[in-house]
Amino acid sequence: MDAASSITRTVVVNAPRSAVWEAITDPDKISQWFGQRTSLDLRVGGKVAFTWDEYGTARAVITEVDEPNVFGFRWAADTDVDPAIGNSTLVRFTLSEHASGTELTVVETGFDTLDREVADQKQAREANVQGWHIELDELVTYLHGVKA
């Protein structure tokens, strides 16, 4: 996996794995830290819509569900379009036990498979590097306010 075509970010959350799992798979909880509204059909092949008032709706299809260990989806790089090969990337959340609670790693791959010029692929990746930094910080903040 080429670092220029992927993103990896790991955070340690002072919360049990079950709480972190719910925060990344329950639409009401996702909407507390990731966009303003979420709809999600939690099964492989299920559809997901993450909506940000200022950006639009990112559509996704779930690719992996292994509670409470792994959750993955393919999402469109542009808002308001269905994900397909050539216009989307894969996101995979991995949860593991940690002395301080739960270690959560997010890996997003496939920027080099986007049907775009290389410069636009890099721009999409950089935007999501910033996005995952902001969103995962919001997740950690949200979970620290949730009682187990």
Secondary structure, DSSP 8 states (H G I E B T S, - for coil): --GGGEEEEEEEESS-HHHHHHHHH-HHHHTTTSSSEEEE--STT-EEEEEETTTEEEEEEEEEEETTTEEEEEEESSTTS---TTSEEEEEEEEEEETTEEEEEEEEE-GGGSSS-HHHHHHHHHHHHHHHHHHHHHHHHHHHTS--
